[in-house]
Amino acid sequence: MSTAASVSSLPPGTTDLAPARLSRSLKLGTRIYGLSAGLILIVAVIAAIGYVGLERQGNALLDYIRVSQATEGTLRFGWEFTRVRRHMANFVSDGSPVEARFIPEHNQIAGEQIAQVASRIGNQERKVLVDEIGAEFRKFVRASDEVIALRNGLTQAQAAFSEADTDIATPQPGDSDAAARLRAALAIVQSQASLMGSTISVAVHQGYMRAAPAATAALAALPPGDAPRLQATAPAFLERAARLATAHERLRQGVETGFNEMANRLDALLLTLIERQQAFADQVAAQAADASDAIQRWMLIVAAASSLLGILLCIFVVRGIIPPLRAMTRAMVRLSAGDASITVNGSDRGDEIGDMARALDVFRRNADKIVAMMSAEAVTLEIGETITAAARHDLTVRVDLANKSGFLRDIGVAINALLQGSSDTLRDIGQSTRQVASAVAEANVAIGQVSGGARSQNTAIGQVTQALAESAKAIRMVSTSANAASEKGVMAAHMVERGQVSAEQLARTVETIAQNSRKISQITQVIAGIANRTHILSLNAAIEAARAGEHGKGFVVVAQEVGKLAESAAQNAQQITDIVEQATADAALGRTASLAVKETMDSIAGDVSQTSQMIRSIAVAMEEQQATVTQIEANVVDLRGIASGNAVAAEEITATMIQLSLLADEQRQRLETFKTS
């Protein structure tokens, strides 16, 4: 026998501390469920952090979209406001009804735009500013209506002045000096009145105010009867000119003190609103960048902690399963080779490995009995062959007593004695057929010895039968334990399969996070498109402002600020795209890690399957051994029957000794068929 080997349930050099005892008491299902729960917890933490990050990014994105929409509405309002001013300038200049028709339309569009801007702004400070712009714009609309009415009045006054007799200002032959002076003054008044219809300025009004008194004085200085037609028409001419001058002055004051002042206030308020929107957009971008940095830091921290926790969980599960299973496998291999000197440790464990260790220890304890039964089977076969040869009349064969001990040696000695006695008896009978009486006496003695040996043989065979029954019972117990261990292995394989399913679900969850990241990237592309369109609108606004000339100078600054805002929006959208691409890459790394976990679970499933197969092989071997022992037991029962038959035969020989003398001749003839030494 080899030196005793130790099969330990702990790795070499490991102290049996509290964590080790906890590891030895945990079931395999508990280990696998714990590992799965740890992995699910890691995924839940990563998903929660990703959800918080996506929520913050989404809020920042919504704020940025609102700012962009409000900015776009502000630009549209400014554009319509500029067109109103341009049409108003043209209308005031030439009084065209077409220009007057455009002004209310653009005022209505601008009012709708500023109302939409007010509905899209959530910040209270900017909302107050937009409401103030709306109130000022309503005042501006009323001022526009007043200017239109004044310009229509000027047009009517100009038409009435045109109906006057303008020939009175033309010098006539034969006019006196007073009439000539009056006509010259009236010509100056006529020229100033003509300028009032197309030029709204203080200089024109002042020119009229200088010319009108001079004409009135010249009319008063005209002698009665001198140029009677001139004296009759000049007062009406001067009166219409005065009404035209009054309408001109009222229009000038309405434009300069009403319309232009309100327009300038609206320009200032629009510029302030755009500056505040730019500041808010910069604030939103900064908040988004800060949130992105914080999320990246947390993702790195959680990823590192999750990796460390996953490694520790895997080490905990693997070290608690693989080394004991390998040691148990080596012990089973040695035990199957006939080495029953192993020492099986780990039976104090509370898991399935402890159950296997206890079953293996039972099998080890019964190994000596199994070896003894195998030896008994060989000796029994040898005895059977000897008896078979004797039954064939060969009494020279003997049972080899070498390497035999106990009741098997006693059986061999008894059979050898039986054969030797039979051989001697037959030889003596052959030699002493003439001395039948003496031979009969000797035969009685020999038969008595045979009867005693048969009884001894019958007793020994009964002991062998009992030992074989105990061995068969022990083998059935080992087989039952092996079958139970096989069922435990199947259960462990199912648990590992459920762990594989959990790992696959983890991979699908990480893939879902990657898909959400790609959706966010698509949204940022939409934002970049909005920024590009806003930039194009700012360029168009700058072009239209340049076309407007002096009236569009204020809007050039607005267009430039909007262009800068669009560029800033495009840059921020690109930053968000870079962040989302990094999140997608991190999700891909998470998916790779989940696949690695799945491969590890597949490896564990393979090891558990191999262990279960080995246990099933042991169960099959035990069933075959049980069948063999059953067959040996049946043979021993037959042998016992033979021994009983020998005893009965010995008694019958004693009863028939009287007839032996009569059969001496017949017996001698039969003795010649036996081979004796």
WOUR-V593995 format. One line per field, one symbol per residue. phi: phi as a letter, one per 30 degrees, with the letter a starting at -180 (. if undefined). burial: I if it has 9 or more other C-alpha atoms within 8 Angstrom, else O. A space follows every 10 residues. Layout:
phi->???
burial->???
This chain:
phi->.dddccccdc deicddcddd ddddcddddd dddddddddd dddddddddd dddddddddd ddeddddddd dddddddddd dddddddddd dddciddddd dddddddddd dddddddddc ccdddddddd dddddddddd dddddddddd dddddddddd dddddddddc ecdidddddd dddddddddd dddddddbbc addddddddd dddddddddd ddddidhddd ddcddddddd dddddddddd dddddddcdd ddddddeddd dddddddddd dddddddddd dddddddddd dddddddddd dddddddddd cdeddddddd dddddddjdc ddcccjdddc cddddddddd dddddddddd dddddddddd dddddddddd dciccddbdd ddhbbidddd dddddddddd dddddddddd dbddcddddd dddddddddd dddddddddd dddddddddd dddddddddd dddddddddd dddddddddd dddddddddd dddddddddd dddddddddd dddddddddd ddddddddid dcdddddddd dddddddddd dddddddddd dddddddddd dddddddddd dddddddddd dddddddddd dddddddddd dddddddddd dddddddddd dddddcdddd ddcedddddd ddddcbd
burial->OOOOOOIIIO IOOOOOOOOI IOIIIIIIOO IIIOIIOIII OIIOIIIOII OOIOOIIOOI OOIIIIIIII IIIIIIIIII IIIIIIIIOI IIIOIOOOII OIIOOIIOII IOIIIIIIOI IOOOOIIOII IOIIOIIIII IOIIOIIIOI IIIIIOIIOI IOOIOIOIII IOOOIOOIII IIIIIIIIII OIIOIIIIOI OOOIIOIIOO IIOIIIOIIO OIOOOIOOOI IOIIOOIIOI IIIIIOIIII IIIIIIOIII IIIOIIIOII IOIIIIIIOI IOOIIOIIOO IIOOIOOIIO OIIOOIOOII OOIIOIIIII IOIIIOIIIO IIOIIOOOII IIIIIIIOII IIIIIIIIII IIIIOIIIOI OOIOOIIOII OIIIOIOOII OOIIIIIOIO OOOOOOOIII IIIIIIOIII IIIIIIIIII OIIOOIOOII OOIIOIIIOI IIIIIOIIOI IIOIIOOIIO IIOIIIOIII IIIOIIIIII OIIOIIIOII OIIIOIIIII IOIIOOIIOI IOOIIOIIOI IIOIIIOIIO IIOIIIOIOO IIIOIIOIII IIIIIIIOII OIIIOIIOII IOIIOOIIOI IOOIIOIIOO IIOIIOOIIO IIIOIIOIII OIIOIIOOII OIIOOIIOII OOIIOIIOOI IOIIOOIOOI IOOIOOOIOO IOOIIIO
